[in-house]
Amino acid sequence: MADNVYYNFVTGWPNEVASTVLRKISAYTRSNKVRYFKIGITVDPERRFDEEHKYNYDEMAVVYRSDSYDNVCDLERELIEHNSGLADNMIGGGGGRKGEPPHYMYVVIKHR
């Protein structure tokens, strides 16, 4: 496991876990601790961090897991929309390749 990837995820239907995942993301992204952040999805968190995020972000927290690509995309879209203007996301979710389950939603963080 990559040293900068942390697993603290929940599972379940997006409408049942959205508030829990939102609280997790908020805990990781408090403005006094974080310079900027981005929400994303992947099937391989360590590879995604090492290949795409390690140069711009300090760590990755995996906050949600689902076998359903649609569920993880729906939740990602909702949380990006909720963090509009705060997160570095350019689109509202579901922009990546599908891959084989399980699917993970994460937040990458750049500390101050």
PyMOL commands that set and color helices and strands:
alter all, ss='L'
color gray80, all
select helices_A, chain A and resi 14-28+45-53+69-82
alter helices_A, ss='H'
color red, helices_A
select strands_A, chain A and resi 5-10+34-42+59-66+103-111
alter strands_A, ss='S'
color yellow, strands_A
deselect
rebuild
show_as cartoon
